[in-house]
Amino acid sequence: MSVLHRSSRRRFLRAGVGAGLAAVPFVRARAQSKLRPVSMRLDWLFQGPNVGFIVAKDKGFYEKAGLDVTVGPGRGSGSTAQLVATKDTQFGFADGYVVGNGVAKGMNIRMVTSVYRRNPTAVVVLAESSIRKPKDLEGKSVAIPTGATQFQQWPAFVKGCGLDASKIRVVNVDPAGSPPALITGKVDAIAGYAQGYVPSVEIRGNKQARILWYADCGVNAVSNGIIVHNDLLKEDPELIRSFVAASLQGFLYGREHPDEMAAIVKKFSDTTDVRITKREAELSWATWVTPSTAGKPLGWMSDKDWAQTVEVLRQYGGVATPLDARQLYTNDFVPTGAEFIPPQPRTRG
């Protein structure tokens, strides 16, 4: 990243927060009643990967945009997508793979910005094990929750890595039980979202983990982003534009200030461990940029990435309904400023 780029981001964050804090007494005295109530539902509990929304709320980014946002925890992307489809919440944070499935089944929803643009699903093994590359999984056991996204995408991972599926024993273990099963040696590997599993293994289990990303074997799928009902696109595009910009500002601020970010999550959910929150967020940052979105603002989505997501859904997700990538997303509400361009990953060698 260039010095100018880093400098512009720092100016953006200081200006946004400084102006917001300086204006709080005046805004609250004069205009608090004018803040627009907005409902937003996360994909899961308050944690590192979805931290941008509560950072935006805590730091006053939403208030500065004229919004009074209520951020509620979720029960999975499927549940959140359903709430958006039934208009029980205006905004949701959900997985693109789930959105594609939902639209194929008739949900009238669309993603308006993506944060995890790279597939966060991975096989996680202990660093001390003999499994150093995907081929080493042959002859081993892998715990995968049956019916979950990572289970649906497993055949694509096997194919993309050139593995013999008959030589790998897949065990159905629920997400909560997967890290303990790996740590205690009941299974050789677990598959799921890296940011969900690795912190538990490393911090709670005091074990070093190795990550074998699905994306490195060609399983490309757009993951979590902000979703809305298509009616809202027509009825209030300015609301979407304001909410998206403030939310992305929250994600970028959290990345620039990881200790403060973890402390904010702790304020919203006292049971969280700040060490785990920071590690969750750190792993989620690895999913912010794909080759097709390099150099683009956070939130901007690639037709190529979405087309590959649709292809995985057709081949492995059981979607038989005709589905076009353009039905699933729009970039119309993604801010274009250079301050929204996230740090770029190092070239993989």
NORQUIMO-V912064 format. One record per pair of residues at least 4 apart in sequence whose C-alpha atoms are under 7 Angstrom apart, sorted by the first residue. I is the first residue (numbers start at 0). J is the second residue. D is the distance in Angstrom with one decimal. If there is no record, write none. Layout:
i->I j->J d->D
i->I j->J d->D
This chain:
i->0 j->4 d->6.3
i->0 j->5 d->6.8
i->0 j->342 d->6.6
i->0 j->343 d->6.9
i->1 j->5 d->6.4
i->2 j->6 d->6.0
i->3 j->7 d->6.0
i->4 j->8 d->6.3
i->5 j->9 d->6.3
i->6 j->10 d->6.2
i->7 j->11 d->6.1
i->7 j->338 d->5.9
i->8 j->12 d->6.2
i->8 j->338 d->4.8
i->9 j->13 d->6.0
i->10 j->14 d->5.8
i->11 j->15 d->6.0
i->11 j->338 d->6.3
i->12 j->16 d->6.1
i->12 j->252 d->6.5
i->13 j->17 d->5.5
i->14 j->18 d->5.7
i->15 j->19 d->6.1
i->16 j->20 d->6.1
i->16 j->58 d->6.7
i->17 j->21 d->6.0
i->18 j->22 d->6.1
i->19 j->23 d->6.2
i->19 j->59 d->6.2
i->19 j->63 d->6.2
i->22 j->26 d->5.9
i->23 j->27 d->5.9
i->24 j->28 d->6.0
i->25 j->29 d->6.0
i->26 j->30 d->5.1
i->26 j->31 d->6.2
i->27 j->31 d->4.6
i->30 j->34 d->6.9
i->34 j->65 d->4.9
i->34 j->66 d->5.0
i->34 j->67 d->5.5
i->35 j->65 d->6.2
i->35 j->66 d->4.7
i->35 j->67 d->5.5
i->36 j->66 d->6.2
i->36 j->67 d->4.7
i->36 j->68 d->6.0
i->37 j->66 d->6.6
i->37 j->67 d->5.9
i->37 j->68 d->4.6
i->37 j->69 d->6.2
i->37 j->89 d->6.9
i->38 j->68 d->5.8
i->38 j->69 d->5.1
i->38 j->70 d->6.5
i->38 j->88 d->5.4
i->38 j->89 d->5.4
i->38 j->90 d->6.4
i->39 j->68 d->6.9
i->39 j->69 d->6.0
i->39 j->70 d->4.9
i->39 j->71 d->6.2
i->39 j->88 d->6.0
i->39 j->89 d->6.1
i->39 j->90 d->4.6
i->39 j->91 d->5.6
i->40 j->70 d->5.8
i->40 j->71 d->4.8
i->40 j->72 d->5.9
i->40 j->73 d->5.9
i->40 j->79 d->6.5
i->40 j->88 d->6.7
i->40 j->90 d->6.3
i->40 j->91 d->4.8
i->40 j->92 d->6.5
i->41 j->71 d->6.1
i->41 j->72 d->5.0
i->41 j->73 d->4.9
i->41 j->91 d->5.9
i->41 j->92 d->5.0
i->42 j->72 d->6.9
i->42 j->73 d->4.6
i->42 j->74 d->6.3
i->42 j->75 d->4.9
i->42 j->76 d->4.9
i->42 j->79 d->6.1
i->42 j->92 d->5.3
i->42 j->93 d->5.5
i->43 j->72 d->5.5
i->43 j->73 d->4.1
i->43 j->74 d->5.3
i->43 j->75 d->5.4
i->44 j->72 d->4.8
i->44 j->73 d->6.0
i->45 j->49 d->6.8
i->45 j->50 d->6.8
i->45 j->72 d->6.3
i->45 j->264 d->6.4
i->45 j->268 d->6.5
i->46 j->50 d->5.9
i->46 j->264 d->6.4
i->46 j->276 d->5.8
i->47 j->276 d->4.5
i->47 j->277 d->6.1
i->47 j->279 d->5.0
i->47 j->280 d->4.3
i->48 j->279 d->5.9
i->48 j->280 d->4.8
i->48 j->283 d->5.5
i->50 j->54 d->6.2
i->50 j->250 d->6.7
i->50 j->264 d->6.9
i->51 j->55 d->6.0
i->51 j->246 d->6.0
i->51 j->247 d->6.7
i->51 j->249 d->4.3
i->51 j->250 d->3.8
i->51 j->253 d->6.5
i->52 j->56 d->6.3
i->52 j->246 d->5.4
i->52 j->249 d->6.1
i->53 j->57 d->5.9
i->54 j->58 d->5.8
i->54 j->249 d->5.1
i->54 j->253 d->6.7
i->54 j->260 d->6.7
i->54 j->263 d->6.6
i->55 j->59 d->6.1
i->55 j->60 d->4.9
i->55 j->61 d->6.0
i->55 j->245 d->6.3
i->55 j->246 d->5.7
i->55 j->248 d->6.8
i->55 j->249 d->4.3
i->56 j->60 d->6.2
i->56 j->61 d->5.7
i->56 j->68 d->7.0
i->59 j->63 d->6.1
i->60 j->64 d->6.4
i->60 j->245 d->5.4
i->61 j->65 d->6.4
i->61 j->66 d->5.1
i->61 j->67 d->6.6
i->61 j->68 d->6.8
i->61 j->245 d->5.7
i->62 j->66 d->5.0
i->62 j->67 d->6.1
i->64 j->241 d->6.2
i->73 j->79 d->6.3
i->74 j->78 d->5.9
i->75 j->79 d->6.4
i->76 j->80 d->6.0
i->76 j->93 d->4.5
i->76 j->94 d->5.8
i->76 j->97 d->6.6
i->77 j->81 d->6.3
i->77 j->97 d->6.2
i->78 j->82 d->6.4
i->79 j->83 d->6.4
i->79 j->91 d->6.0
i->79 j->93 d->6.5
i->80 j->84 d->6.1
i->80 j->91 d->6.8
i->80 j->93 d->6.5
i->80 j->98 d->6.8
i->81 j->85 d->6.2
i->82 j->86 d->6.0
i->82 j->87 d->5.0
i->82 j->88 d->5.8
i->83 j->87 d->6.0
i->83 j->88 d->5.3
i->83 j->89 d->6.1
i->83 j->90 d->6.5
i->83 j->91 d->6.4
i->83 j->227 d->6.1
i->83 j->228 d->5.9
i->84 j->106 d->5.7
i->84 j->107 d->6.0
i->84 j->108 d->6.0
i->84 j->228 d->5.8
i->86 j->228 d->6.9
i->89 j->227 d->6.2
i->90 j->225 d->6.6
i->90 j->226 d->5.8
i->90 j->227 d->5.2
i->91 j->225 d->5.5
i->91 j->226 d->5.1
i->91 j->227 d->6.6
i->92 j->223 d->6.3
i->92 j->224 d->5.4
i->92 j->225 d->4.7
i->92 j->226 d->6.2
i->93 j->223 d->4.9
i->93 j->224 d->5.7
i->93 j->225 d->6.6
i->93 j->226 d->6.8
i->94 j->98 d->6.3
i->94 j->222 d->4.4
i->94 j->223 d->4.0
i->94 j->224 d->6.5
i->95 j->99 d->6.1
i->95 j->221 d->5.1
i->95 j->222 d->4.6
i->95 j->223 d->5.8
i->96 j->100 d->6.4
i->96 j->220 d->6.6
i->96 j->221 d->6.6
i->96 j->222 d->6.4
i->96 j->308 d->6.7
i->97 j->101 d->6.1
i->98 j->102 d->6.1
i->99 j->103 d->6.2
i->99 j->309 d->7.0
i->99 j->327 d->6.5
i->100 j->104 d->6.4
i->100 j->318 d->6.8
i->101 j->105 d->6.4
i->101 j->106 d->5.3
i->102 j->106 d->4.6
i->102 j->107 d->6.3
i->102 j->108 d->6.7
i->103 j->318 d->6.8
i->103 j->320 d->5.8
i->103 j->322 d->6.5
i->107 j->228 d->5.9
i->107 j->229 d->5.8
i->108 j->226 d->6.7
i->108 j->227 d->5.6
i->108 j->228 d->4.4
i->108 j->229 d->5.3
i->109 j->226 d->5.5
i->109 j->227 d->5.7
i->109 j->228 d->6.4
i->109 j->229 d->6.3
i->109 j->327 d->5.0
i->109 j->328 d->5.2
i->110 j->224 d->6.4
i->110 j->225 d->5.6
i->110 j->226 d->4.2
i->110 j->227 d->6.5
i->110 j->327 d->6.1
i->110 j->328 d->4.6
i->110 j->329 d->6.5
i->111 j->225 d->5.8
i->111 j->226 d->5.8
i->111 j->328 d->5.8
i->111 j->329 d->5.3
i->111 j->330 d->6.1
i->111 j->332 d->6.3
i->112 j->224 d->5.4
i->112 j->225 d->5.4
i->112 j->298 d->4.3
i->112 j->299 d->6.1
i->112 j->330 d->6.7
i->112 j->333 d->6.3
i->113 j->223 d->6.0
i->113 j->224 d->3.8
i->113 j->225 d->6.3
i->113 j->298 d->4.4
i->113 j->299 d->6.5
i->113 j->300 d->6.5
i->114 j->223 d->6.0
i->114 j->224 d->5.2
i->114 j->287 d->5.7
i->114 j->297 d->6.4
i->114 j->298 d->5.4
i->115 j->221 d->6.8
i->115 j->222 d->5.2
i->115 j->223 d->5.1
i->115 j->224 d->6.7
i->115 j->286 d->4.9
i->115 j->287 d->4.9
i->116 j->221 d->5.0
i->116 j->222 d->5.8
i->116 j->286 d->5.8
i->116 j->287 d->5.3
i->116 j->288 d->5.9
i->116 j->289 d->6.3
i->117 j->219 d->6.9
i->117 j->220 d->6.7
i->117 j->221 d->6.0
i->117 j->222 d->6.7
i->117 j->286 d->4.4
i->117 j->287 d->6.2
i->117 j->288 d->6.2
i->117 j->289 d->5.5
i->118 j->214 d->5.8
i->118 j->219 d->5.9
i->118 j->220 d->5.2
i->118 j->221 d->6.0
i->118 j->222 d->5.8
i->118 j->286 d->6.5
i->119 j->192 d->5.3
i->119 j->193 d->6.0
i->119 j->286 d->6.0
i->120 j->149 d->6.3
i->120 j->191 d->5.2
i->120 j->192 d->4.3
i->120 j->193 d->6.0
i->120 j->212 d->6.3
i->120 j->213 d->5.8
i->121 j->190 d->5.6
i->121 j->191 d->5.6
i->121 j->192 d->6.0
i->121 j->193 d->5.7
i->121 j->210 d->6.4
i->121 j->211 d->5.4
i->121 j->212 d->4.2
i->121 j->213 d->5.1
i->122 j->188 d->6.5
i->122 j->189 d->5.6
i->122 j->190 d->4.3
i->122 j->191 d->6.6
i->122 j->210 d->6.1
i->122 j->211 d->5.0
i->122 j->212 d->6.4
i->123 j->188 d->5.7
i->123 j->189 d->5.3
i->123 j->190 d->6.1
i->123 j->208 d->6.6
i->123 j->209 d->5.8
i->123 j->210 d->4.9
i->123 j->211 d->6.3
i->124 j->187 d->6.6
i->124 j->188 d->4.8
i->124 j->189 d->6.7
i->124 j->208 d->5.7
i->124 j->209 d->5.3
i->124 j->210 d->6.7
i->125 j->206 d->6.9
i->125 j->207 d->6.0
i->125 j->208 d->4.5
i->125 j->209 d->5.8
i->126 j->207 d->5.3
i->126 j->208 d->4.8
i->126 j->209 d->5.0
i->130 j->135 d->5.0
i->130 j->136 d->6.4
i->131 j->135 d->6.5
i->133 j->160 d->6.6
i->133 j->211 d->6.7
i->134 j->162 d->6.1
i->136 j->167 d->6.6
i->137 j->163 d->6.9
i->137 j->166 d->5.1
i->137 j->167 d->5.1
i->138 j->166 d->5.2
i->138 j->167 d->5.4
i->139 j->167 d->5.5
i->139 j->168 d->6.3
i->139 j->187 d->6.0
i->140 j->167 d->5.9
i->140 j->168 d->4.5
i->140 j->169 d->5.8
i->140 j->170 d->6.9
i->140 j->186 d->5.4
i->140 j->187 d->5.2
i->140 j->188 d->6.3
i->141 j->168 d->6.2
i->141 j->169 d->4.9
i->141 j->170 d->5.9
i->141 j->186 d->6.1
i->141 j->187 d->6.0
i->141 j->188 d->4.6
i->141 j->189 d->5.2
i->141 j->190 d->6.9
i->142 j->169 d->5.9
i->142 j->170 d->4.6
i->142 j->171 d->5.7
i->142 j->172 d->5.5
i->142 j->177 d->6.5
i->142 j->186 d->6.5
i->142 j->188 d->6.3
i->142 j->189 d->4.5
i->142 j->190 d->6.3
i->143 j->150 d->6.0
i->143 j->169 d->6.7
i->143 j->170 d->6.1
i->143 j->171 d->5.3
i->143 j->172 d->5.8
i->143 j->189 d->6.1
i->143 j->190 d->5.3
i->144 j->150 d->6.5
i->144 j->171 d->5.1
i->144 j->172 d->5.2
i->144 j->173 d->5.1
i->144 j->174 d->6.4
i->145 j->150 d->5.8
i->145 j->171 d->5.6
i->146 j->150 d->5.9
i->146 j->151 d->6.6
i->147 j->151 d->6.4
i->148 j->152 d->6.1
i->149 j->153 d->5.9
i->149 j->190 d->6.5
i->149 j->191 d->5.6
i->151 j->315 d->5.8
i->151 j->316 d->5.7
i->152 j->156 d->6.4
i->152 j->315 d->6.3
i->153 j->157 d->6.2
i->154 j->158 d->6.1
i->155 j->159 d->5.9
i->155 j->218 d->6.2
i->156 j->160 d->6.0
i->156 j->213 d->5.7
i->156 j->216 d->6.0
i->156 j->218 d->6.1
i->157 j->161 d->6.0
i->157 j->162 d->5.0
i->157 j->164 d->6.5
i->158 j->162 d->6.2
i->159 j->216 d->4.8
i->159 j->217 d->5.7
i->160 j->216 d->5.2
i->172 j->176 d->6.3
i->172 j->177 d->5.9
i->173 j->177 d->6.2
i->176 j->180 d->6.2
i->177 j->181 d->6.3
i->177 j->189 d->6.3
i->178 j->182 d->6.1
i->178 j->196 d->6.2
i->178 j->199 d->6.5
i->178 j->200 d->5.8
i->179 j->183 d->6.0
i->180 j->184 d->6.1
i->180 j->185 d->5.0
i->180 j->186 d->5.9
i->181 j->185 d->6.1
i->181 j->186 d->5.3
i->181 j->187 d->6.1
i->181 j->188 d->6.1
i->181 j->189 d->6.7
i->182 j->200 d->6.7
i->182 j->204 d->6.4
i->191 j->196 d->6.9
i->192 j->196 d->6.5
i->193 j->197 d->5.6
i->193 j->282 d->6.9
i->194 j->198 d->6.8
i->194 j->279 d->4.7
i->194 j->282 d->5.2
i->194 j->283 d->5.9
i->195 j->279 d->6.6
i->196 j->200 d->6.5
i->197 j->201 d->6.0
i->197 j->208 d->6.5
i->198 j->202 d->5.6
i->198 j->275 d->5.5
i->198 j->278 d->5.9
i->198 j->279 d->6.3
i->199 j->203 d->5.0
i->199 j->204 d->6.3
i->200 j->204 d->4.7
i->200 j->205 d->6.5
i->200 j->206 d->5.8
i->200 j->208 d->6.8
i->201 j->205 d->4.9
i->201 j->206 d->4.7
i->201 j->207 d->5.3
i->201 j->208 d->6.4
i->202 j->275 d->6.8
i->213 j->217 d->6.8
i->213 j->218 d->5.4
i->214 j->218 d->4.7
i->214 j->219 d->5.3
i->219 j->304 d->6.7
i->219 j->307 d->6.0
i->219 j->308 d->6.2
i->220 j->304 d->6.6
i->220 j->305 d->6.9
i->220 j->307 d->6.4
i->220 j->308 d->4.3
i->221 j->304 d->6.5
i->221 j->305 d->6.3
i->221 j->308 d->6.2
i->227 j->231 d->6.7
i->230 j->234 d->6.1
i->231 j->235 d->5.5
i->231 j->236 d->6.9
i->232 j->236 d->5.2
i->235 j->239 d->6.8
i->236 j->240 d->6.2
i->237 j->241 d->6.1
i->238 j->242 d->6.1
i->239 j->243 d->6.0
i->239 j->332 d->6.8
i->240 j->244 d->6.3
i->240 j->332 d->5.0
i->241 j->245 d->6.3
i->242 j->246 d->6.0
i->243 j->247 d->6.1
i->243 j->332 d->7.0
i->243 j->333 d->6.9
i->244 j->248 d->6.2
i->244 j->334 d->6.2
i->245 j->249 d->6.4
i->246 j->250 d->6.5
i->247 j->251 d->6.2
i->248 j->252 d->6.0
i->249 j->253 d->6.1
i->250 j->254 d->6.4
i->251 j->255 d->6.4
i->252 j->256 d->6.1
i->253 j->257 d->5.6
i->253 j->260 d->5.0
i->256 j->260 d->6.0
i->257 j->261 d->6.2
i->257 j->277 d->6.3
i->258 j->262 d->6.3
i->259 j->263 d->6.2
i->260 j->264 d->6.5
i->261 j->265 d->6.3
i->261 j->273 d->5.2
i->261 j->276 d->5.7
i->261 j->277 d->6.0
i->262 j->266 d->6.4
i->262 j->273 d->6.7
i->263 j->267 d->6.6
i->264 j->268 d->6.0
i->265 j->269 d->4.9
i->265 j->271 d->5.8
i->265 j->273 d->6.9
i->272 j->276 d->6.2
i->273 j->277 d->6.1
i->274 j->278 d->6.3
i->275 j->279 d->6.0
i->276 j->280 d->6.2
i->277 j->281 d->6.1
i->278 j->282 d->6.2
i->279 j->283 d->6.3
i->280 j->284 d->6.3
i->288 j->292 d->5.8
i->288 j->293 d->5.9
i->288 j->343 d->6.9
i->289 j->293 d->6.0
i->291 j->301 d->6.0
i->292 j->299 d->7.0
i->292 j->300 d->6.7
i->292 j->301 d->6.2
i->293 j->343 d->6.9
i->294 j->340 d->6.5
i->295 j->299 d->6.3
i->295 j->340 d->5.8
i->296 j->335 d->6.3
i->296 j->339 d->4.9
i->296 j->340 d->4.0
i->296 j->341 d->6.6
i->297 j->339 d->5.9
i->297 j->340 d->5.6
i->297 j->341 d->6.0
i->298 j->333 d->6.0
i->299 j->330 d->5.9
i->299 j->333 d->6.0
i->300 j->330 d->6.5
i->301 j->305 d->6.4
i->302 j->306 d->5.9
i->302 j->324 d->6.8
i->303 j->307 d->6.2
i->304 j->308 d->6.3
i->305 j->309 d->6.2
i->305 j->324 d->5.5
i->306 j->310 d->6.2
i->306 j->324 d->5.4
i->307 j->311 d->6.3
i->308 j->312 d->6.3
i->309 j->313 d->6.2
i->309 j->324 d->6.5
i->310 j->314 d->6.2
i->311 j->315 d->5.7
i->311 j->316 d->6.7
i->312 j->316 d->4.2
i->312 j->317 d->6.5
i->312 j->318 d->5.8
i->313 j->317 d->6.0
i->313 j->318 d->4.9
i->313 j->319 d->6.3
